[in-house]
Amino acid sequence: MAEVFFYHLTTSPLEQALPDLLEKVRGNAWRALIRGTDQNRLSRLDEHLWQYRDDGFLAHGLAGGEHDADQPILLTTGTDNTNNAEILLLAHGAKTDAVEAGTFTRVCLMFDGNNPDELTAARADWKALTDAGIAAQYWAQENGRWTKKAEKSA
């Protein structure tokens, strides 16, 4: 059964927080599917992931290429788990439901806490997923670190 981690971004944007999370995902030898809602924003994120550090990068691809199934990290607006990812990462207001979440080891929902619409949507997602019996943790940025603020068991 999957667990859902909610990441409340308050001090850094997604582009700054995401690479650290993806490095941890890859450190566990997991594959990640990053779902967004806007192809242009995913394209900017794609460029950022290649250049975010001078001494390294995160191997990944944008969905729609001939090697999607081989990508350790795949960015998409679609719902197909083309790269057999264990981790589903939702950004830019992308959604999942309890049935889909249950097909992943972990679902990470990252939302901009300074955007009232994203904050409201994340609260609704927490309620819907936990009401469906999925374990969830809520993490918020605090003093430059992630702090667990809430947890609900399955």
MOBEL-V163179 format. One record per pair of residues at least 12 apart in sequence whose C-alpha atoms are under 6 Angstrom apart, sorted by the first residue. I is the first residue (numbers start at 1). J is the second residue. Records with the same first field share a line. If there is no record, write none. Layout:
I: J, J
//
This chain:
1: 102
2: 102, 104, 105, 106
3: 106, 135, 136
4: 106, 107, 108, 136
5: 108, 136, 137, 138
6: 108, 109, 138, 139
7: 109, 110, 139, 140
8: 111, 113, 140
9: 111, 112, 113, 141
10: 113, 141
30: 86
31: 72, 73, 85, 86
32: 73, 85, 87, 88
33: 73, 74, 85, 88
34: 75, 89, 90
35: 76, 77, 90
36: 77, 91, 92, 94
37: 77, 92, 94
60: 73, 74
61: 74
62: 74, 75
63: 75, 76
69: 82, 83
86: 104, 105
87: 104, 105, 106, 107
88: 107
89: 107, 108, 109
90: 109
91: 110
98: 129
133: 154
134: 154
135: 152, 153, 154
136: 151, 152
137: 150, 151
138: 150
//
